[in-house]
């Protein structure tokens, strides 16, 4: 698990200890312990597994969306996102934060969510 945090996180892979600049050792160990004790790590792989089979693709998302692409995936085409999310209000390529951006830069991501939510009209 820590290997993936380092590989996909926003820290230099040649210096794995740098992951602790954004994710505390306590948090890493807590999450690993939860997965270990509950034996639930497999559920985190489910979307990847289900996405690889030959079943019918998921229907497009019609509700307003705010898309944030982490910097390690900056080559993800906006056109692909727009083909699935039909009402993209925000499409942003992040400069900080890796695959786990919400954990790595929580304040910045919370501000993005608040800004997006403030543009939505009440139902």
N, C-alpha and C positions, 0 to 999 in steps of 0.2 A: 504494500500500500504506500509506504513512504517513497519507494522508487517512483511510483506514478506521480506522487505529489511533486517530486523534484523534476521529473521529466516533463510534466505538463504544466507545472507551476511557472511563476514569473521570477525564476532565479536561475543563475548560471549552473548548468548541469555539471560543469567541471568542479564546482564547489557546492556539493549537496547540502552542506551545513547552512548555506545561505537561505534555505527554505524557512528557517526559523526567524528570519527577519519579518516575515509576513504571517506565518502560522506558528503558534507557540508549540513547543515540545509537548506541553500538557494537552493541547487540543489534538495533536497527531496521535498521541498515545490513547487518549479518551476515545477517539473515533475507531482506532484499531481494536480497542478493547470491546467496544459495543459490537462491532462486526464479529469479533471472535466469540464472545459470550453468547450472542443471539444466533450465531451461525447464519447470518443473513447477508454475507458479502455477495452471494450469488444473485440476489435481487438487484444489485447495482449493475450487473452485467446483462440483465434481461433485455433492456432496449436495444443493445448491440446485437444480441442473439436474434431477437425477433425481427430486427431490421435486415438480417441476412437471409431470411428464408424466401420462398417463392409465393408467399401469401399476397393477397391484395394490398396495395399500398394504402396508407392512411389517407382519409379525405382531407382536402385543404382546410386550413384554419381561416374562418371568416371574421372572427372578432378582431378588434384593433390589437396590433402587436408592436412591441418595442424590441428590436433585435440588436444585440451587442456581441460583436465578434472579437474574441480575445486575440491578442497579437500573434500568437503562434499559429493561428489559422487565418491570417490576413488574406490568403489567396482564395478564401471562400467567396464564390461569386454572388453578388447581390441579386443577380437574375435568378439564381436557384432559390434563394430565400423568397423572392417575390412570386415564384411559381407555386409555392406551398402556402405562404402567409399572404392572404389576399388584401389585407388592409394594414400594411406596414406604415406606422406613423413615425417611427425612428429606426434608422439603420446606421449603426455607429461601429467603427473599428476602434477598439480600445488600445490605448497606448500603455496602460499598466494593468496588471492582473492577468493571470494565466487561465487555464481551464477552470480553475476554482476561484474565479474572480470575486464571487460573493464572499468567500472566506478570506481572500487575500487583501482585498480593498473594500471592506464592507461599507464604509462611510460613503465612498464614491458611488457604489452600486445602489445603495439606499437612496441617495439623492437622485439618481437616474430614474428609479422606480417612482419616487414622489413626483418628479417633474412630469413623467409620462402620465401618471394617474390624475394629475391636476388638469390634463387636457381632455379627459374623458367626461362626457356629460352623464349625469345621474340617470338611472333607468326609471 
